[in-house]
Amino acid sequence: MRVLHFRSTVSFAGPERGLLTLGRALRDVGIDVRIIAYYRRRLPEPRVHWLIEEGRRERLDVEQWDDHSRFSWRAVRRLAGELRRGRYELLVTHDHKSDLMGYLAARRAGIPILAVAHGYDLSLWRMTLYRHVDLRVLRHFPRVVVVSDSLRRELIASGLSADRLSVIPNGIDVLRFADGVSERAVEWRGRLAGASTPVILTVGRLYWQKGLESFVRSAARIHQVAPHVRFWIAGEGMLRGKLEALIRELGLAGVVTLLGQQSDIAAIMAASDVFVMPSLGEGLSNVLLEAMALAKPVVATRVGGTPEVVRDRETGWLVPPLQPAALADTVLAVLQDPAAAARIGAQGRELVASRFAAARIAAQMADVYRQVAARAPAAGAVTPTRTPPGASR
């Protein structure tokens, strides 16, 4: 079966890494995958998207299309042409922009379409509008895969039909992710911390929804009790200047380090002692699964699909969002009980390796792909008469 994945992207984050993992695993279950990254570059992001660089290294069929506008009929026509020429049996889209453009292109090409909903980042005011448009567009899709039960409930409450939603979480190849990571972790330790220095890590785009201000404020509270602890933030985004100012204001220069955008997240995670996810909202975080795959003790906020993976004091620790004091107290408790941290980290790894194994997720996805393609009418899977909201004729 030949499938095209179309993803609108501005950075190399969890969904992009998850797409590469899925692409590799789908090959083993008979799915021929091509990935197009529709890239809206923002400095200091590289000219060639890291998804393309990593995909080529993995010998995946990947291509970059440069995105120069918020919506492009030219790109829609180009995508429709690609669908016809490539003889694809299914188009899979991954975000509000690719959903709309993919819907229009699939309709032109007479190709069935499937959306994967990863959740909505509402850090920017316009994202609320985009979410509204996307939810209306998704009502025309024959099937939408959601990454968590929490997100499924959200979409049903927003008007999507329950019988068109399938819950398939993100997947991870635990052995591959951890392969050779120890040596690379030593290099990170040598650069930024001593061998015995406790390191608390968070990973994510520097956006409001990731809760990074709470992370920095919790670091200040921990620093008062344990001044030897260090904190790393891996990721890039619009809040960098604000976070730098907050770090200076709280006297945390040299204590909290902004690592910027990094491709080798596995090594950075392996070099840390505790992984923190302070998000204000999540569908199901890829970086959370990655940290658990390395048996790291995780402290995460009780939002979105996170409690479906982090069972409090069983596979990690849960805290309320926007409460730096609670976050700091929990991280300190984890540092002070290394035996519990190791035990719960191991239990987290066991859960991820069984329930979220990439091969298992790929098999579930492949079943849905074949179902959608098989049930599509001859003229294509999407044939409503009216143009979706957000597009003009």
N, C-alpha and C positions, 0 to 999 in steps of 0.2 A: 504494500500500500504506500502511495506517495503523498506526503503531507507537507504543506508549507506553513511555517510559523512566521507571523508578522508581529514585530514588537516595536512600538515607539519608545525611544529611550534617550535619556540625557546623561546617564552615568552608568558605571558598572557596579550594580548593587545586588542585593539578594535575588530578586527575580531573574536577573541576567545570569547569575551563576547557576540558579536552579534550572534555567532553560538549557544551559550547556549540559548539566548533569542528566536531565531528561533526554536530551538529544542522543547522548551516548547510550543510554539504557534502551531507548526505543529501537536502536539498530539491532539489538539482540532479540527483539520480539517481532521482527519482520516489518518494521516501519522505516521507510526511506524518508528522511527528514531533511528539509532545507530551511535555514533560518535567515530571514532578512531583518537587519537592525535598521530601523528608520531613525536616524541619529540627528537630534537637534543639539549641535555642539555648543557648549558654553565654556568659556575660558575658566579655569586652566585645563579643561579636559583635553585629551590628546586628539589629534586630527583623525586618527584611525581608532575607532571604538575598541575598548579592551575585549568586548565580546567577540569581535572579529579576530583579534590577535589570539585569544585563548582558543576560539573555535578552530582556527587553522592549525594550531599546535595539536589539537585533539583529532585532526583530520575530519572535521565536520564540514558539511556544505553550508558555508556562511557567506553573506554578502552585506555590504553597507550601502544604504541609500541615504544621501544627505537631505536633511529636512530644513527648509528655509522659511517656512511659514506655519501658521497655526492650522491651516487647512489648505489642501492643494488638490484640485480636480485633476491636474496633470499627474500627480502621484497615484490617484485613484485609477486613472486610465492605464498608467504603467503597471500597477498591480494586477489589474484585470488582464492585461496582455501577458504578464508573467504566468498567471493562472492558466490561461489557455495554452500557451506554448509549452509549459512544463508538464501538462497533462496530470495535474494534481487531482487527487480524489477528495481533498479536504483542505480548507484554510482554517488555521487556528490563530486567534487574536488574543492580546494579553493586557489591554489597557483601554482607557476611554477613547484615545485618538485612533488606535489601530482597530478598535471595535467599529467605529463609525466608518472609517475609510475601507476597512475590510468588508463590512456589510455591503457598501455600495459597489466595490470591485467584484465581490463574489456574485452579486446579483447580475452585474453586467456579463460576467464570464459563465454564469450558470453552474457554479461550483458550490457545494454545501459548505457551511461555515459553523464553527464552534468557538465559543469564547471561554477563556479561563480568567476568572475574577480573583485577583490577588488581594483586594481590599483597596480602600481609598485613603490617600494621604491628603488631609484637608489643611495643610500648613499654609497654603495660599488661599485668599478669599475666592479667587476664580475657580479653584478646584471644587467648590461647592456647586457652582454652575455646571462644571464638566460632569460631576457625579450625576446631577439631575438629568442631563442630556444622555449620558451613558445608560442610565437605568431605563430610559424610554427606548433607546436603541436595542438594548438587550432583550426587550420583550418580543422582538421580532426573530430572535435566534431560536433554532430548534432545541438547542441544549447549551447550558452554561455550566461549566465546571467551577466549583468554588473550593477554596483550599481549607475551609474549616466549617464546622457546624455553626459557629457563631456568625460567620459571614452568610451562610445559607439563611439563617433566621433574619438577618438584616435585609437581604434581598427580597425575601418573601414579604416582609413588612413594608417594603417599598413598592410592592405591586407585581413582582415576578411570580410566575406560576411555579408552584412547588414541584410539579411533575416534570418540569424541564430543567431542574437543578440536580447536579450530581456532586457529591462531596468526595474529592480526591485530594489529599494533602500534598504538600511539597515532598520531594524525595531526596535522599542523599546516599551516595556510595561511601559508606563509612570507611572501608579499608582503603579505598583510593584517596579519600580526603586526608587520611592520617598517614599515608605512605611517605616516608622520608622526612616527616615534619620535625622530628626531634633535633636534627642537625641544624636545620634552618632556624629553629627556635633559639638555639644557643647564640646564633649570630645577632638576633634581635636583643637578647639579654645583654650581650656584650656591648651593644651600641647604646642602650638606654637604661639599663638597670644592672645591679649586681646580681650574682647568682642566688643570693639569699633574700633579695629585696622582694617583698610581696607586691604583685602588680594586679591592679583591678582594671579590666578592659571593657569598653563598650565599642560597638561597631554600628555605623549607620550614617546615612546622609545627614548633614548638619542642617536639619529642618526642624521647625517647631514641634511637629508631631512625634519626633523621636525622643523628646523629654530630656535633652542634653543639659539644659540649665539645671534641672533637678539633680542630674549626675554630678555636675560641678559643685553644686551647693552641698551635696552629700559628701563629696570629697573633702570639702572644707571642714565638716564636722568630724570626719574620720581622722583628718590630719591633726586635729587638736588632741586626739587620744593616741594615735599611732603615727607620729611624724615621719617614720621611715617608709610608709606605704607610698607607692607611686600609682598614677592613674593615666591610662592611655585612651585616647579617642581616635578611632580609625574611621576616616570618611571625610568628605568634602561637601560644601554647600553654602547657602546664602547666610547662615548664621555664624560663619567663622569669625568675622570681626567682632560680633557681639560676645561670642564665647571667649575670645582673646581678652576683651575688655573685662569680662567678669572674672576671669582667672587672675588678671592683674589686681582687680579691686579686692579680691579675697586673699591676696598674698600667696597665690599658688603657683607662681612662676617656678618652673623646675620641678614642680610636684605633679601637675597635670600637663600632659603633652598631647598636642594635636598632631597626629601622625599624617594627616592628609589622606588622599585616595591611595589605597594599596590593593594590589592584585593578589598577593600571597597572604590571604586572611588566615589560612590554616596555620602558618608559622607564627603569626602574631598571637593567635589564640593559644597555641601550644606554649608560647613564652609567658602567658599570663597565669595567674593563680585563681582568679574568680572572674566569671563573665557576668556583666550586668546588662540588662535590657530595660531601660527606664521609659519605654514608649508610652504615649498617651492613647495609641490605637494601633492595632495590627490585625491583618488577616490571619496569616500564620508566618512567622518570621523564619526565613532561611538561615540567618546567622544564629538564631537560637538553636536550630537543629544542628548546625555545624559545631557550635560550642559543646553541645551535649554529646555529639559524636566523638569528641576528644576527651570525654569524661570530665569536663570542667564543671565544677559546682556553679550553678547559674542562679542568679537572683533577678527576677523579672516582675514587671508590673502586671497586675491582674486585669488585663484588657484583651478584647477580641478573642482570637483563638488560642492565646497563650496558655490558659488553664487546661486546654485539651492535651497539652504536652507536659507542662510543668505542673505536677501534682505536689502541692505544698508539703515540704519535708519528706517527700518520697523520691521525686526526680529533680527537685530544685526547691527554691523558696519563692513565694509570691508576696508582693507588697502592694499597697495602694499606689496609684499614679499620683504625681505631683506632691509627694510627701518625702522630701529629702531626709528628714529625721528618721523616719521608718526605714528608708533605704539604707542609711548609714548604720543604724543599729543592727540591721540584718547582716550586712556585709561584715561588720565587726564580729558578730557571732559566728559567722562562717570561718573567718580567719582564726578565731580563737578555738575552734574545734576541728582540727584537720582530719581527724578520724571520721567524723560525720560528713565532712566535705568530700572525702574520698569515697565513702560508701554511697552517698547520694549521687555523686558524679558518675560512679559506675552503674548505678541503677538507671540513670538518665541515658547513658550510652546504650545499655541493653534495650531500653524502650525504643530508642531511635533506630537501632540496628534491626529490630524486628518489625515494628509497625511502619517505619518510614523508609525502608530500604528502597533504593532507586529501582531495582529490578521489579519489586512488587508494585510500585507506583506506576512504572512504565507499562506493566501488563494491564493494570486497571485502565490507564489512559488509552491503550491500544484497543481495548474492548469498546470504549465509548466512541473512539474514532470510527471504528467499523460499524457500530450501530447507527451513528449519524449519517455516514456515507450510504449505508444500505437503505435507509428510510427516506433519503432525499428523492424528490420527484425528478423526472428526467430533465426538466428545465433548470434545476438547481434547488437548493434547500430553502432559499428565502425568496418569496414571491408576493409579498404584500403590495397593495396598489399605491399606497401613499408614501411619499418621501419622508424618512425619519426626521425628527426634530434636530435642528442644528445644521441641516444641509439645505441648500437652495437648488432649484432645478436649473 
